[in-house]
Amino acid sequence: MVPRVPPPPILAFLLLLLCLKSGAHMNSGLWLCQQAPRCGNHMYNPMEQCCHHDTILSFNRTNLCGPGCTFWPCFELCCPESFGPQKRFVVRLKVLGMKSRCSTSPISRVCPSQPKCP
């Protein structure tokens, strides 16, 4: 049995430089390189942000889905269900790890067709 010898300090230092130069970040002090998530040409923190149509958004960002209906673009989709004068929109959930589509994602809620008066 051959004893394992730790890498020389210069090798560990070169690995660190390689990770930093490649845009990867160190994970919990381990010597493992992980590619940082990218949105278009920019890196983002997936613990606080998401990539929505090549734009970095914070998790608490909301957008309008039809008149008077909001949704979270990091977690939901705004899907038109009908067109014409009485447009109807449905908010659907994004499924983690899958390419979410309006036709296959589960419904979260139906938006009202007319905005509510205060």
PyMOL commands that set and color helices and strands:
alter all, ss='L'
color gray80, all
select helices_A, chain A and resi 9-21
alter helices_A, ss='H'
color red, helices_A
select strands_A, chain A and resi 24-26+33-35+38-39+42-43+49-52+55-58+63-64+70-71+76-82+88-93+107-110
alter strands_A, ss='S'
color yellow, strands_A
deselect
rebuild
show_as cartoon
